[in-house]
Amino acid sequence: MTDRELFIQAQDAMQYAYAPYSRYSVGAAVLTGTGEIFRGANIENASYGATLCAERVAISSAVFAGHKDDLIAIAICASSGEAVYPCGICRQFLFEFGADIRVITGKTVEALEIFPISELLPNGFRLENK
């Protein structure tokens, strides 16, 4: 799967967002070492702290399916049409499952930006006793 194909999967996932408050839909697609893709979209809540980001929805689906040790990349896109980057919580959430996970974002499939999560979250927090 190419980075562009994964980004297209994130764009498709965005249609399932539940964003009645912000009207800002986000889609994400996670690629595993076995080539499986898990998608997610943001799910807002009137109690804003209960809102789930698209990245955490997609990653949680992958982990629930047994892919906690082989996450390779995540593509993220937003309804704004601008490149969107993971929030701080999502950066730490990604880092938990690998410092080398590639984060793919961009305005369009032709203008992608790619970063390892360790670059977006330098000195990420990790417990060694897991």
ABEGO torsion letter per residue (X at the ends): XBAAAAAAAAAAAAAABBBAAAGBBBBBBBBBAAGBBBBBBBBBBABAAABBBAAAAAAAAAAAAGBAAABABBBBBBAAGBBBBBBAAAAAAAAAAEAABBBBBEABAABBBBBBAAAABBGBBBBAAX
